[in-house]
Amino acid sequence: MMFSYLVPVVLLVMLLAASIRILPEYKRGVVFFLGRFQKVKGPGLVIVIPFIQKMQVVDLRVITMDVPEQDVISQDNVTVKVNAVLYFRVVDPEKAIIQVEHFINATSQLAQTTLRSVLGKHDLDEMLSERDKLNDDIQEIIDSSAESWGIKVANVEIKHVDLDESMIRAIARQAEAERERRAKVIHAEGELQASKKLVAAANVMSENSAALQLRYLQTMSDMSNKNASTIVVPLPLDLLEAFKHMGASVGGSTTEGNGNSDQ
């Protein structure tokens, strides 16, 4: 007799235990009534009628997903291995359950195909130097495609771009050649600036004989310091000028003599 009373009580307790669900703040329950969508419930206490209602729980927190390593052929025909990380969350639990099967797996496959498609349109140099721009392009494409699934992509980050050894050596040689080119350009620019300064200094000295005399004496002093066994006898610039005029006079006389003899 007691056993006959206990059976219904136990069944009632089991039914209540199966009907009562408690959802935390970051979860929602998508409830179906006899197979048809009824409503989204939660957070807090949720009552689900067994065998008549069915509830699937969706987490609304940001999901961090590692995109597996992909073999990508760049636009300049270089094969690289690229992996990334994807941050997304569910903003519409109804669409995430009804519009797509296993939305996490679907988002992962979408991220992999988009990663290969976007990076394949760029050169290797752009993959290495314009990573922020590529991240934004990949995020925009995934976000627009996953919007119909009730998913919002928060961020996409390319983690590694791995090259083979031969390509790494080629990039090193290219970087070395670029450094040498810059060094030559800087050296040429320095020579140009120095020549301009020397021309300006020569113009100043030509206008002032005293400045030219001081520069002449300084040069003689430097030569005597560097070569101790060499004896340097400086000559006054006026004397050099006199020799110059004498040479010009002699040259002129010779020219006149030749002219008279021709006559």
Secondary structure, DSSP 8 states (H G I E B T S, - for coil): -HHHHHHHHHHHHHHHHHHEEEE-TTEEEEEEETTEEEEEE-SEEEE--TTTEEEEEEE-S-EEEEEEEEEEE-TTS-EEEEEEEEEEEES-HHHHHHTSSSHHHHHHHHHHHHHHHHHTTS-HHHHHH-HHHHHHHHHHHHHHHHGGGTEEEEEEEEEEEE--HHHHHHHHHHHHHHHHHHHHHHHHHHHHHHHHHHHHHHHHHHH-HHHHHHHHHHHHHHHHHH-TT-------HHHHHHHHHHHHHHHHHHHHHHHHHH-
